């Protein structure tokens, strides 16, 4: 935890880490409850949450959770737009994952209001796997 000194106010900044294990090459994993649990452990009522994935082949997005076909449609569309057999030059063979990560982005910001992540009723935060399954870290920073 660190304290930032501004003109008239103090901000508390708290960094947390979530480890995620994926099981498929293209996968969306709902991490909303994990982030909300981290938030509740910090007893923050108002502020902001920054979710950051420090990897070049993964991403994080906020989207509809109710209909799983939305996530399937996003994955299908990305795969059609960025086919594996596109003769990419990257020697590791995972250029598709790098491009998908760049399109979806590696960070999201969420308002914290009344101790809750301020998401619309159909929204959840999803970790996006675009490379080979493995365990990596997501960083969550709360500012209040």
N, C-alpha and C positions, 0 to 999 in steps of 0.2 A: 504494500500500500504506500502511496506517496501523496503528498499534499502540494497543490499548486497555488501560488499566491497571485491573485489578480488585483485589480484596482480597489475593489470593495468586497470581494467575496473569496471564499476558499472552496476548492473543489477536491473531492476525494476520488482518487482513481484506483481501481482494483483490477488486477489482471488474474484471469483464471485459465486453466487449460482443460480441454476435453479430449480424450483419446477415443477415436472412432475406428472400429474394425469393419471393413466392408467385405462383401462376399461375391460381388459380381463386377464385371468390367464397367457396366453402365448402371448406376444405382442412385436413387434418391433416398436418403435416410432422414427421417423426421428427428430433429435435435431440439425442438421447441421445449419439451418438458425438461430436458437436461439443462438447458440454459435458464429456464424459469427456476429450477431447483438451486442453481448457483446464485441466482438473484436473491432468492428467499434467504439463503445462508448469509448474505451480506446485509440484510435488513435495509435495503435501499427502497425508498418510497417514490422518489422523483429523480429523473436524470435521463441518461442515454446508455445504450448498449451497442458496442461495436463487436461484430463477429468477423474474424479474419482467419483465412486458411492460407498458411505460408507454403503452399505447394503449387507447382506450375501445371499440374494435371488434375486438380480438384477444384471445386468451386462451392459457393454457398448462395442460396436463393431463397426468396420469400414468395410463396405461391399457394394456390388452393390445395387443401388437404382432403376435402370431403370426397371428391371423385378421383380415384387413383388413375383414371384414364388421362387426366391432365398431365401427370408426370410421365406417363407412357407416351402421350402425344409429343411432349417436349423431347424426350429421348429419341423417338422415331424421327422427328423432324430434323434434329441435329445430325443423326446418322445419315439421313438422306442428303443433307447439305454438305456434309464432310465425310465422304466415303473413305473406308480404310485403304482401298486400292487406288489411291490418287497419286502414287509415285512421289511421295514426300521425300525430302532430302535428309531429314533428321535421322542420324545413325541409330538411335535407340528404337526407332519404329513406333513411337507413340505420339507423332505429330497431331493425330486426330484428338487425343486427350488434351494436348496443349491448346489447340484452337478452341475446343469446347469450353475449356476453363476461361480463356480470354473473352469469349462471348457471354458467358453467364456471370463472370466476375468472381473475385476471391474474397469479397467483403460485403457486409450488409450493416446497416444501422437501424436500430429500433428504439423508439421512445419508451421510457419507463414511466408509468403513471399509476399511482396508488399501489405500488409494489408489484405491478404486473407488467409483462411485456405488452406494449400497446399494439396489438395485431387485430385486424378485422376478424370476425367470427369464422370465416372460411380460410384464413391464412395460417400457415405454419412456416417454420424455418427449416430448410432442407440442406443437408450436406450432400454434395453431388460428386460421385465417383465417376471418373472417365478413363481411368487407367486400370492397371491390374489390382485386384483385391489385396489389401494390406492394412496395417494399422498406422495411422498418422495422428497428428495433433491439430486441434482447432483452438484458437486463442479468442477468449471472450473478455472484453474490457468494459467495466461499468464505470460510468462517470456520474457523480452526483454532488 
